[in-house]
Amino acid sequence: MKDLLPHITAQLNDVLGSLPYFMPEVYLTVLFIVVLVTDLLFGKNSAKLCRIVASVGMLLVIFKVLQQVAITGADAVPIFSNMLILHRTAIAFKFIIDVLAFILLLYFAWDRKLQEHKKGLSDLYSIVVGSVLGLHLMTMATNLLSVYLAIEMVSISSYLLASYRTENAKSTEAGLKYVLFGAAASAVMLYGISLIYAYSGSLDLFSQQMATGLLHANNLSVSFALALVFIGIGFKLSFVPVHFYVPDVYEGAATPVTAYLSTLPKIAAFALVVNFVAPFVAQQGFYNNWKGFDFRLVLSAIGILTMILGNFAAVLQNSVKRMLAYSGIAHTGFALMALVTFNTQGLSALTYYLLMYGLANIAALALANYFENNEGITNMSDYKGLGFKYPLASVCFVIVLISLTGIPISAGFTGKLFVFSAVYSVYQQTHDVWLMGLLITGAVTTVVGLFYYIKIPLNLFLKRAEIVPNEISYSTNLVVFSSVIALLLIIFGIFPDFLMKFL
């Protein structure tokens, strides 16, 4: 017993010392409990109150995240016995996730089908807050145990959200497909983690023990184990070849849930990949002489395949949500370009690009939701002539799609320019053929993207159809909401300096 006391004391001191660096997550935990208790106390009539509590709480969390910039400075701070590491990149990703989560909390209540759902929206708000806590953990996880727990926490929340509309067959099917694919990816990742632990005797990615163990193990076996873990993370990124579930799940889920699934888990997964590859690619890292798993080659190949398949598959779609699902896959491939630079310029470009993509994608789905609420349509071919019936919403849709395409003067163009610049600067130093392949593929597929994004403006303004006036216009809040985002996309496209300095 006496031998255990110093160990217990050291563990308690470590936990207490880590808490000041964990305050946003503490706030999220308390917020989750408060929203849950509010729902229990007020029942089905608590949706508006839960929404207010969750939104105000998320603003407080954003404030606490911004405070972490001053607390940590430029240093990385290991917390909870190296289970998590807090650094500037993690803070930037958490800020992006929280801002988009706040926007989504406002958006959920403006979907007509969710409003009419018999369960109400109270449970949905508590699930989202709980998932944001998991997303925060993903941005800081550097121990394979914390990586697995964070991904599972987000996955369970995502399954519940995808099948939230239980009266809808498509939503139920989407949830079932998501669970099946998620369970398979989780099992594959867990097997990879077990192999890495068997080779090294450690779960800490940044430990000398893991480096020594992996360097002395067979390169092919270690590469296989790393690939399995990477497949599990890739499930959240939805890159090729673990993308099959995306179109069906996105189409079957409620549109605000699709907006969540296509942005927040993907952004957190990019942060997790940064943590996962960091010890293997750092210039002064443990693996300088290792000839095993080549992350630059693998990520470049995946990025090229993902951009090609995502963009060309999107051209063939008629459903707006399926088109945006495939375009989201394509954007994942493009964002991987910034990741393979393995430098701070690339990370800055990545965070800026993901924030702008998140804003634009949420706005695009919100506007698709607006037309669905008012006209009951989900296909691009049904948008014929509606640009003159809903001029403001249609103009906003065009601006948002311009940003997603990457046309000047939008934020999407600025983000793509930052990514291309980061990749080209590394190519000038290394002359890596894979980086050149990424640059060429990114440029060509950006042009391809124009062919499917332009379908919506083409139908809205250039094709005529008989328009039947509606007596009631639903969800005018969605137009105001999307107009604000469209304006931000133009402002950030012209003046990106403030965000880039922070990110």
Secondary structure as GFF3:
##gff-version 3
##sequence-region A 1 503
A	DSSP	alpha_helix	4	18	.	.	.	ID=ss1
A	DSSP	three_ten_helix	19	22	.	.	.	ID=ss2
A	DSSP	alpha_helix	23	42	.	.	.	ID=ss3
A	DSSP	three_ten_helix	43	46	.	.	.	ID=ss4
A	DSSP	alpha_helix	47	72	.	.	.	ID=ss5
A	DSSP	beta_strand	77	79	.	.	.	ID=ss6
A	DSSP	beta_strand	84	86	.	.	.	ID=ss7
A	DSSP	alpha_helix	88	107	.	.	.	ID=ss8
A	DSSP	three_ten_helix	108	110	.	.	.	ID=ss9
A	DSSP	alpha_helix	112	115	.	.	.	ID=ss10
A	DSSP	alpha_helix	122	140	.	.	.	ID=ss11
A	DSSP	alpha_helix	144	162	.	.	.	ID=ss12
A	DSSP	alpha_helix	169	200	.	.	.	ID=ss13
A	DSSP	alpha_helix	208	216	.	.	.	ID=ss14
A	DSSP	alpha_helix	219	237	.	.	.	ID=ss15
A	DSSP	alpha_helix	246	252	.	.	.	ID=ss16
A	DSSP	alpha_helix	255	261	.	.	.	ID=ss17
A	DSSP	alpha_helix	264	281	.	.	.	ID=ss18
A	DSSP	alpha_helix	295	315	.	.	.	ID=ss19
A	DSSP	alpha_helix	320	339	.	.	.	ID=ss20
A	DSSP	alpha_helix	344	375	.	.	.	ID=ss21
A	DSSP	three_ten_helix	380	383	.	.	.	ID=ss22
A	DSSP	alpha_helix	386	389	.	.	.	ID=ss23
A	DSSP	alpha_helix	391	405	.	.	.	ID=ss24
A	DSSP	alpha_helix	411	430	.	.	.	ID=ss25
A	DSSP	alpha_helix	433	453	.	.	.	ID=ss26
A	DSSP	alpha_helix	455	457	.	.	.	ID=ss27
A	DSSP	pi_helix	458	462	.	.	.	ID=ss28
A	DSSP	alpha_helix	476	494	.	.	.	ID=ss29
A	DSSP	alpha_helix	497	502	.	.	.	ID=ss30
###
